[in-house]
Amino acid sequence: MKKFLALFLALALCLSAFSALAEAVKPDDVEDNMTSADGKYEIAFVTDVGDLKDKYNGMSYKYYKPANDSAATDDDRYDAMKAAAEAGAKAIVCAGFMQGTALEKAAKEYPDVKFIFIDGWAMGLDNEVGVVYKEEQCGYLAGYAVVMDGFEKLGFSGGGGGTNPACCRYGYGFIQGANDAAKKLGKTVEIKFSWAYGAAFSASAELQTLISGWYETGTEIVFACGGPMFDSITAAASANDAFVIGVDSDQSFLSDTVLISALKGVQEGAYQTLTKVFDGTWEPGVITLGAAENAVGLPMETSKLESFTAADYDAMMADIVSGALVIDNEAAEGDPNVKGPWDNVTVDYIQ
């Protein structure tokens, strides 16, 4: 079943789901030439925002992108899932929480098809499983790493308006990591923290203006936590000779401003659940993945950090896995100061 991993190393550009923890892979270097001789595809991947490339040998697969790109509706998403089911899919992997309404409808209409909901939740259906991640862990690592590298004025720009669970966990972990690193160094750091212009997870001129203002007033690095919002934030960073922390996948390939990225691995979630589909051990519900499952982390192979080393990272990962380092996962929505006060971090919450 390890052959499933080859496919997921290439899922690097999909919103909030696709990353490569084990190896950095450029999607454009991966061929996309799978053709089923009988026109049937056993595994389907339904993307949301962004593009996807697959490489897989063995079982037939196909990916489906809903119509209308970033303006896709629930009907567009459902149509993609319906097309996959009717093309013979035994399992459909749907990435991104916005797929929820369409997925529930499709799963009820095609009870013999297994639905894997990345960044989703359990719907109480026998043929659906949600895969969620411990984003607070990789958020923590990113915050800790950049402060240990000398950054003292940080920013966090998140998607979902402050109510998306994954983004909330990323942000809350980021603050905890920055706070602990600052405490170790005996200093105080500042974090500008905002959900503004992120409700739709879209790039916008307004967001770019906001982040440019941060950089112009001293912010050195911003955690871009909201899919296509990344484009506005890296544009602001480029214009101000500043830096960015990427999210979900290794985004260093997308902008020279990215020093490090907080990763989570769709390959682990999809591999584990697809394995259960085809070996007969499928169980509905929720799978939660973190450092112990090699499903969150930092891409140290492409890191541009100078002081925070691969050895430092390995030691921290070992502590998280062993339980010696425990990161609070009860993230606050909206204003993270409700979880404070913070000893070594000042959080400026900007609505």
N, C-alpha and C positions, 0 to 999 in steps of 0.2 A: 504493500500500500504506500510505500515511500514515494512511489512515482507521482503521487498527487502533488508533492512539494515542488516538482519542476514547473508545474503550471503556475503556482501562486507566487513564485519569485518574480514574475513579470507584472503583477498587478500593482503598478506603482503610481497611477494617476487618478484613481477613483476617489471620490469624495469620502472622507472620514473612515475609509476602510482599508486601503491597499498599501501594504508596506513590505519591506524585505529586511528582516532582522538578521538572517543568517548570511546574506550576501547582497551587495549592492548591485542591482541590475538596471540598466537603462532600457525602458520599454521599447524604444525604437530599434534596439538591437535584436529584438526577439521576433522571429518569423510568426506570421499569423496565417497558416495555410491548412488548417484542419478541414478536411472534407469527408463527410460520411457517405460511403458508397450507396447506402440504401435511403439516404435522406433523413434518417432518424438520428437524434442526438440524445445520448443518455444523461449527460450533465449539461445544465444551462446556467449561465451567469447573467443576471439582470443588473446592469449598472444604473446609476442614477445621474450624477453630474460628473462629467469627465469622460475619458476614453479608457479603453481596456484592451490589452493584447494578451493572448493566450498561447501557450505552447504545451502540448500534451500528446503523449503517445500511449495507445491502449484504448481505453474507452472513448467513445465519440463525445465531443463537446461542442458547444456553440455559445457565443455571447449575444445578448440582445440589449440594445440601448433604446429606451423609450423615445417616442417621437417628441419633437419640440425642445430637445436639449435641456437647457436650464429652466425653460418654461414648461417642462413636462407636467402634466396633470395626473391625478390618480387614475383617470381613465387610460392615459398613455402608458402608465406603468402596468396597469392590469392587462392591457392589450399585449404588452411584451411578454408577460408571464403566461398568458393564454397561448400565445404563439409557441412558446417554449414547451408547454405541457402537451400541446397538440402535435408537436414535432417529435414526441417520444421521450421527453425528459423523464428520468426516474427521480432526479434530484435537481432542484432549482436553488441556486445560491443568490440571494438578493442582498445587496450591500447598501447601507444607508437607512437611517431611521425614517426618512420620508417615504419609504416603500411600504410602510405599515398598513395603511388602509387598503391599498391594492392587493398586498400579499394576503391579508385576511380573507378578502373576497375570493381570490384565486385558490387559496388552500381549501376553502370550503367547497368550491366547485370541482376540485380535482383531488379528492381524498386519497387516491392511490399514488400521488406524487409527493415526495418529501420536500419541504421548504425549509431552507436554512437562512435565517434572518440575521445578518451581520449588523452589529450595533442596534439590535432590536430587543424584543421581549417575548415572553411566552404568551401565547394567545389561548391556551387551554385546548388546543387541537392536537389530535394524535399524530398528525403529519407535519408538525411545525416545531422548530427549535430556535430559540434566540441565543445569539452569541454576544456576550458583552465582555468588556476589558477593564482591567484595573488601571485606567488612565492616570490616576493619581500617582502611580509608581513611576511612570516615565516622565510625567510632569515634574515630579520631585527631582528626579535625576537631572533634568534639564535646568531647573532653577538652581540646584546645588552646583552643577558644573560651571555655569556662567559666572556665578558669584565667586567661586574658587578661582576662576580665570581672571578676576579683577574687575568685573563689571559691577557698578554700584547703583546705576540708575536704569531700571528695567521697565518694561511695559508688557501688558497682556491685553490682546484684542481678541475677544471671543465671539463665536457664532451662536445663534439660537436665542438671542435676547436674554441670556442669563437663566434659561430654564432647561436647556438641553443637558441631560445628565452627563454625557461624555465630556462635553466642553467644561461643565462645572467641575468635574473631577480633575481634568487637566489643569485648570486654573488654581484649584485648591492645592493640588500637589505641588505646583510650581511655587506658590507662596511658601509652603512648608520647607521645600528644598532650599530656597533662597534664604529663608530665616535661619535654618540650621547651619548653612555655610557661613553666613554673616556672623553667627554666634561663635563659630569655630575660629574665625578670623578676628574677632573682637571689634566688629564694626556694625554700623547700621546701613541698610540699603533702602532705596526708595522704589516703589512699584506703582506705575500708573495702570489702572485696571478698569477695563470698560467692555460693555456689550453693545455699545453704540454702533449703528449701521451694520450690525451683524445678524439681524433677525432672519434674513433670507439667505445667509451664507453666500452673499454675492460681492463681487468687486464693485466699487463705486468711487466716484470722484469725491464724495463726501468723506468716505473712510480714508482715502489717501490724504485729504486735507487735514483730517484729525491727526493722523499718525505723523504727518510732516510737522505739524505743530509740536508734537511731543519731541521729535528729534531736534527741532530747532531750539527747544528750551532745555536740552540737556539729556534726554533719554538716549541711551547708548545702544540698546538692543530690545527688540519686541518679539514676544511669543505670538506668532500668527496662528491662531487656533480657530479656523473656520473655513476650511475648503478653499473655494475661489477667492475668499478675502485675501488670501496670500498674495495675489497679484497686486492689489492696491498697497499692501504693506511693503512688499519688496520694491515697488516703484518709489515709495516715500523714502525707503532706506537708501536706494541708489542715488536719489537726488541729494541726500544729506550725508553721504559717506558714512552710513551707519549699518547696523547689523540686524539679522532676523534669526529666530529659532523656528524651524519648520515643524510640521505636525503630521502624524499618521504614517507618512512614508519618508524616505530619505530625500528631502527636497533640495539637497545641495546641487543636484543636477539641473535644477530649474532656475537658480539665481546665485550669483557669486556672493550675494549678501548673507547667505545662510551659513552660519558657523556650525550648527548642530541641529538635529531634529529629534523630537520625541516620537518614538515609533510604537505602533501596535500592529500585530501580525494577523492579517486575515488568513494567511496560509495555515496557521495553527488551528484557528477555529474551523475553517472549512475542511482542512485535512481530517481533523478529529470527527467531525460530523459526517463527512462523506464516507469515511471508513466505516462508521456505524450503519450507514445506509446499505452498503454493499456486503458487510459481513454478518448482517442480521441482528446486530445489537442495538439498533436504533431505539432511543427513548426520547419522547418529547420533553419540553421544559426549557431550562436555561443553562448554558455553559458559561462559566466565568473564568477568564484567562488572565494571567499576570506573569510576573517574572519567573515564578516557579515552573510555568509551562513554556518558557522561552517565547512569550507572546508580547512582551513590552520591553523597551530598552532604548538605547542610543546607538547610532551607527558610528562607532569609533573608528572604523576603517576610513571614513571620509571626513572625520572631525577636523575642524580648523582651530579648535581650542589649543592653547599653548601650555597652560599649567595643569589642567585636569587631564590626566593621562589614562591610557587604556588600563594600566594597573590599578589606578584609583577606581575606575569604573568597575572592573572585575571584582574588586573587594566590596564595593557597595552592593553590587548585584548579589554577591554571595550572602551578604548580611540580610538583604531583603528576602531572599529565598529561604534562609534559615530561620527567619523571624527575629533576628537580632535587631533589625531596623524595621520598625512598624510605622507605616504611613497612614494617617487617618483618611478614611474614604467617605466620611459623612460630609460630603461637600455642600456648602451653602449655595443656594440660588442667589443670583443678583449680587449683592454687596458681600464680599468675603470678610469684611470687618466684623460681621456678626459672629464669626468663629474666633475672633481675636480676644484680647489684644495680643499683638505679636511683639516679642521681645526685641528682635533685631531687624524688623521690617516695618516700614511705614507704607501703608497701602492707601493711595489716593484713588478712591472710587469715583469714576467719571461716568455719569449716566448719559 
